[in-house]
Amino acid sequence: MIRESNNSHSLRRPPLAVVGIGCRFPGGVTDATSFWELLIQGRSGIIEVPDDRWNRDRFYHPNRAIPGRMITKWGGFLDRLDQFDPQFWGISPREAARMDPQQRWLLEVAWEAIEDAGIAPSQLRGDSVGVFVGIAGNDYAGIQMPNHAGSDVHTNSGCTPSIASNRISFLLDLKGPSVSVDTACSSALVAMSQACHSIWDGQCSAALTGGVNAII
């Protein structure tokens, strides 16, 4: 979460402060503290494919020319991909099942970033707080869409990238700009840039900004 610094010395581009952080990364990182510990310990979040993901020996082959195989047995994996507390957000289990895990993670880290800033999320209701999310992947839609019988009214909102930012704004009742950005690998950086400019331009007083990418 970023907001305008109180120690402003320039009317054109006052400094901005990062006041709260929430994150999920491979290597068991669930917050800023565990991320810092991973860095200072010099650990890597890249591991061999866990047994509960896919058969790494079946799909591995060192020859990249062979179709249907992958040339590595390693990757960055996040824990508890399938776990989410929908009732905390007032979301029904049926709707939660249709929500892209990226949307679930964003809700969780948005809440954690606000708390990390020392702000009660309820204090932001109705405020001009923006939400800027970098999101490019849409794998969960690809999993759901071929199953026409299993699709329902929640499938589209659960998998549309624009909803990733909108759902945060809606559930937290934030009235600033709500934007999902897709510029491929630079999505999160562009989202951060837009958040900063939105604050400088007076479109919002603070902003939640970040990026998410789940390859599933």
C-alpha positions in Angstrom: 0.0 0.0 0.0 1.4 3.4 -0.9 0.2 6.9 0.1 1.4 10.5 -0.1 4.2 11.4 2.4 3.5 14.1 5.0 7.0 15.4 4.4 6.3 16.9 1.1 8.7 19.5 -0.3 7.6 19.6 -3.9 4.2 20.6 -5.2 4.6 18.8 -8.5 5.9 15.4 -7.4 5.7 15.0 -3.6 7.4 11.8 -2.3 5.3 8.7 -1.8 5.7 6.2 1.0 5.2 2.4 1.0 3.3 2.0 4.3 2.2 -1.6 4.2 3.2 -4.9 2.5 1.5 -8.2 1.9 3.0 -10.9 -0.3 3.1 -14.6 -1.3 6.2 -16.1 -2.9 7.7 -19.5 -3.4 9.8 -20.8 -0.6 7.2 -20.6 2.1 7.0 -16.8 2.0 3.7 -15.6 3.3 4.5 -12.1 4.5 7.2 -9.4 4.5 9.0 -11.0 7.4 9.4 -14.4 5.9 10.4 -12.8 2.6 13.2 -10.9 4.4 14.3 -14.1 6.1 14.5 -15.9 2.8 16.7 -13.1 1.4 19.1 -12.8 4.3 19.5 -16.6 4.6 20.3 -16.7 0.9 17.7 -19.4 0.2 16.0 -20.0 -3.1 12.2 -20.6 -3.5 12.9 -22.9 -6.5 12.5 -26.6 -5.8 11.8 -29.9 -7.6 8.2 -30.3 -8.6 6.3 -31.6 -5.5 4.7 -35.0 -5.6 1.2 -33.5 -5.2 1.5 -31.3 -8.4 2.4 -33.6 -11.3 4.6 -36.6 -12.1 7.9 -34.8 -12.9 9.6 -37.9 -14.2 6.8 -38.6 -16.7 6.8 -35.1 -18.2 10.5 -34.4 -18.1 12.8 -34.9 -21.0 16.1 -33.1 -21.6 15.5 -32.8 -25.3 13.4 -29.7 -25.9 12.4 -30.9 -29.4 10.2 -33.6 -28.0 6.5 -32.3 -27.8 4.4 -32.7 -24.7 7.4 -32.7 -22.4 9.3 -30.1 -20.3 13.0 -29.7 -20.0 13.1 -29.1 -16.2 11.9 -30.7 -13.0 12.1 -27.5 -11.1 9.9 -24.5 -10.4 8.6 -22.0 -7.9 5.5 -23.3 -6.0 3.2 -21.6 -3.6 1.6 -23.5 -0.8 -2.1 -23.8 -0.1 -3.2 -22.9 -3.7 -6.5 -24.5 -3.0 -7.2 -22.9 0.4 -9.3 -19.8 0.9 -11.7 -18.6 3.6 -14.7 -17.2 1.5 -16.9 -16.6 4.6 -14.4 -14.0 5.8 -15.3 -12.0 2.7 -19.0 -12.8 2.6 -18.4 -14.9 -0.5 -20.4 -18.2 -0.9 -18.4 -21.4 -1.3 -20.0 -21.9 -4.7 -18.7 -18.5 -5.9 -15.3 -19.1 -4.3 -14.9 -22.3 -6.3 -15.1 -20.3 -9.5 -12.7 -17.6 -8.4 -9.2 -17.7 -9.9 -6.6 -18.3 -7.1 -5.1 -15.1 -8.3 -8.2 -13.2 -7.1 -8.1 -15.0 -3.8 -4.4 -14.2 -3.2 -5.0 -10.6 -4.1 -7.8 -10.2 -1.5 -5.7 -11.8 1.2 -2.5 -9.7 0.6 -4.5 -6.5 0.1 -6.0 -7.0 3.6 -2.6 -7.9 5.0 -1.0 -4.9 3.4 -3.6 -2.6 5.0 -3.1 -4.2 8.4 0.7 -4.0 8.0 0.2 -0.3 7.5 -1.4 -0.1 10.9 -4.8 0.8 9.4 -8.1 -0.9 10.2 -9.5 -1.8 6.8 -12.9 -0.6 7.9 -11.4 2.9 8.2 -10.9 3.0 4.4 -14.5 2.4 3.5 -15.8 5.1 1.2 -12.3 6.7 0.9 -10.7 7.6 -2.5 -8.2 4.7 -2.3 -7.2 3.2 -5.7 -6.5 -0.4 -6.6 -4.0 -1.1 -9.3 -3.2 -4.7 -10.1 -0.8 -6.2 -12.6 -2.2 -9.5 -13.9 -1.5 -11.2 -17.2 -2.2 -15.0 -16.7 -5.6 -16.5 -17.1 -5.0 -20.2 -16.7 -8.0 -20.8 -14.4 -10.4 -19.7 -17.1 -8.8 -22.2 -19.5 -9.5 -25.0 -16.9 -13.1 -24.0 -16.4 -14.4 -23.0 -19.8 -14.3 -26.4 -21.5 -16.6 -27.8 -18.7 -19.8 -26.2 -20.0 -21.9 -28.3 -17.6 -20.0 -27.0 -14.6 -20.0 -23.4 -15.6 -22.4 -21.0 -13.8 -23.1 -17.4 -13.2 -19.9 -17.0 -11.2 -17.5 -18.4 -13.8 -17.0 -15.2 -15.8 -16.5 -12.9 -12.8 -14.2 -15.5 -11.2 -11.9 -15.6 -14.2 -12.0 -12.2 -15.9 -8.7 -10.3 -15.1 -10.5 -6.9 -14.7 -12.4 -8.3 -11.8 -9.1 -8.9 -9.9 -8.9 -5.3 -9.0 -12.6 -4.6 -9.0 -13.3 -7.3 -6.4 -10.9 -5.7 -3.9 -12.4 -2.3 -4.4 -15.9 -3.7 -4.1 -15.4 -5.8 -1.0 -13.4 -3.1 0.8 -15.6 -0.3 -0.4 -12.8 1.7 -1.9 -13.8 4.6 -4.2 -10.6 5.4 -6.1 -9.7 4.1 -9.5 -9.8 0.3 -9.9 -7.6 -0.9 -12.7 -6.2 -4.3 -13.9 -3.1 -3.9 -16.0 -1.8 -6.4 -18.5 1.6 -5.6 -20.1 2.9 -9.1 -19.8 6.1 -9.4 -17.7 6.0 -5.7 -16.7 2.4 -5.7 -15.5 3.2 -5.2 -11.8 5.7 -2.4 -12.5 3.2 -0.6 -14.8 0.5 -1.0 -12.2 2.8 0.6 -9.6 3.6 3.5 -12.0 -0.1 4.1 -12.6 -0.8 4.1 -8.9 1.9 6.7 -8.2 0.6 8.9 -11.0 -3.0 8.5 -9.8 -2.0 9.8 -6.3 0.1 12.7 -7.8 -2.8 13.7 -10.1 -5.2 13.8 -7.1 -7.4 10.8 -8.4 -6.9 9.0 -5.1 -5.4 9.7 -1.7 -3.7 6.3 -1.4 -3.5 3.1 -3.4 -3.2 -0.7 -3.2 -0.9 -1.9 -5.9 0.9 -5.0 -6.9 1.0 -8.0 -9.2 0.0 -11.6 -9.3 0.9 -14.6 -11.5 -0.2 -18.2 -11.1 0.7 -20.7 -13.8 -1.7 -23.5 -13.2 
